[in-house]
């Protein structure tokens, strides 16, 4: 029974709960970023490139010409889909930007908290030693 109690204790540690929460929030954050990339940035990039859908850009390795990526895949041709790579790079950059902005805002709130709550000042080491000396003198007198 100690295995299960140890496992339960492990699962209920604060660090594990925080990590699990972070994973769930990260998954939700991933969906938001995916939507931003697919629904906002990629149409703008398509407009800039003249309506080109990057996900349809490919290089067939067999040397033949195919009208579309689907046609190449139906023919079982080996293709390099460099458009997907470009989209993944854009996605990575946008995720990095969002995380940077989030962490930057978080750091600003931490700095405000540190400035707002200065540590209470206590006696210095010398003052404590003087108090101890005086107490020892009182006890010996």
GICORJO-V130801 format. One record per residue. N is the residue number from 1. PHI is phi in degrees with one decimal (NA if undefined). OMEGA is omega as a letter, one per 20 degrees, with the letter a starting at -180 (none if undefined). Layout:
N_PHI_OMEGA + N_PHI_OMEGA
This chain:
1_NA_a + 2_-69.2_r + 3_-59.7_a + 4_-69.1_r + 5_-68.9_r + 6_-65.4_r + 7_-64.9_r + 8_-62.2_r + 9_-61.7_r + 10_-61.4_a + 11_-67.7_a + 12_-94.2_r + 13_-65.5_a + 14_-61.1_a + 15_-61.9_a + 16_-67.7_r + 17_-63.7_r + 18_-63.7_r + 19_-63.6_r + 20_-62.1_r + 21_-62.8_r + 22_-63.4_r + 23_-64.4_a + 24_-64.9_r + 25_-65.2_r + 26_-62.0_r + 27_-64.7_r + 28_-66.1_r + 29_-61.9_r + 30_-61.4_r + 31_-65.7_r + 32_-64.0_a + 33_-64.1_r + 34_-59.2_r + 35_-66.9_r + 36_-61.6_a + 37_-66.1_a + 38_-71.4_a + 39_-99.8_a + 40_-116.4_a + 41_-75.4_a + 42_-65.4_r + 43_-62.2_r + 44_-66.2_r + 45_-64.4_r + 46_-61.6_r + 47_-66.0_r + 48_-64.4_a + 49_-87.3_r + 50_83.3_r + 51_82.9_a + 52_-80.2_r + 53_-89.3_a + 54_-61.3_a + 55_-68.6_r + 56_-96.7_r + 57_-84.8_a + 58_-154.6_r + 59_-124.6_r + 60_-74.9_a + 61_-87.7_r + 62_-89.2_r + 63_83.8_r + 64_-85.7_r + 65_-102.1_r + 66_-124.1_a + 67_-71.1_a + 68_-148.4_r + 69_-64.1_r + 70_-61.1_r + 71_-63.6_r + 72_-67.2_r + 73_-69.8_r + 74_-64.4_r + 75_-83.3_a + 76_56.0_r + 77_-81.7_r + 78_-76.5_a + 79_-133.4_r + 80_-102.6_a + 81_-93.1_a + 82_-68.3_r + 83_-64.1_r + 84_-64.9_r + 85_-64.4_r + 86_-61.2_r + 87_-64.7_r + 88_-65.4_r + 89_-66.0_r + 90_-61.2_r + 91_-58.9_a + 92_-60.7_r + 93_-63.6_a + 94_-68.0_r + 95_-60.8_r + 96_-59.8_r + 97_-64.5_r + 98_-63.0_r + 99_-65.3_r + 100_-59.7_a + 101_-63.7_r + 102_-63.5_a + 103_-66.5_r + 104_-63.8_r + 105_-64.3_r + 106_-62.7_r + 107_-63.0_r + 108_-64.8_r + 109_-68.4_r + 110_-65.8_r + 111_-65.0_r + 112_-64.6_r + 113_-64.8_r + 114_-65.8_r + 115_-70.1_a + 116_-73.0_a + 117_-118.2_r + 118_-71.5_a + 119_-67.3_r + 120_-65.2_a + 121_-85.8_r + 122_-113.0_r + 123_-68.1_r + 124_-73.7_a + 125_-63.1_r + 126_-65.2_r + 127_-64.9_r + 128_-63.9_r + 129_-63.6_r + 130_-64.7_r + 131_-62.5_r + 132_-63.5_r + 133_-60.4_a + 134_-64.8_r + 135_-64.2_r + 136_-64.9_r + 137_-65.1_r + 138_-64.7_a + 139_-68.7_a + 140_-81.5_a + 141_-86.1_none
